[in-house]
Amino acid sequence: MSKMLQGFKDFIMRGNVVDLAVGVVIGAAFTGVVTGFTNGFIKPLIQLMGGGKGIEKGTFKVNGVPFDWATFLNSLITFLITAAVLYFFVVLPLNILAERRRRGEEPPPKAPAEDIVLLTQIRDALVSSFQTRGYGDAPGRHQQEPPR
């Protein structure tokens, strides 16, 4: 359990949480745009091809129960557009960059700045110091009162 919590703490400390949050927000906004496009343009075309009239466009009924196949097909198209854009604009470029780095064509990412390295070392020393003195995992989380 403590290894899992340590892994989570390391994850939080690296700053990936902010990157993840930005990715989720942009992904949600992009999905909204794709959904708007498919609902506004693709679904009406599907309904026109379905040949239905009025409110029954893109549906069929079995024993009076409507089956809205146009909405399902529209959702499938939304998924495929979203997946294609993510693949061609995120996954594929990152894979190409990783392959170039493996072959030595692309320089590896720069090392962190000296001040960041120093601050990381200070943080690690503080955490280690607090743990060896029995005060808990980090500053501010004391298991016993510090000496006065």
Buried (B, 14 or more C-beta within 10 A) or exposed (E): EEEEEEEEEEEEEEEEEEEEEEEEEEEEEBBEEBBEBBBEEBBBEBBEEBEBEEEBBBBEEEEEEEEBBBBEBBBEBBEEBBEEEEEEEEEEEEEEEEEEEEEEEEEEEEEEEEEEEEEEEEEEEEBEEBEEEEBBBEEEEEEEEEEE
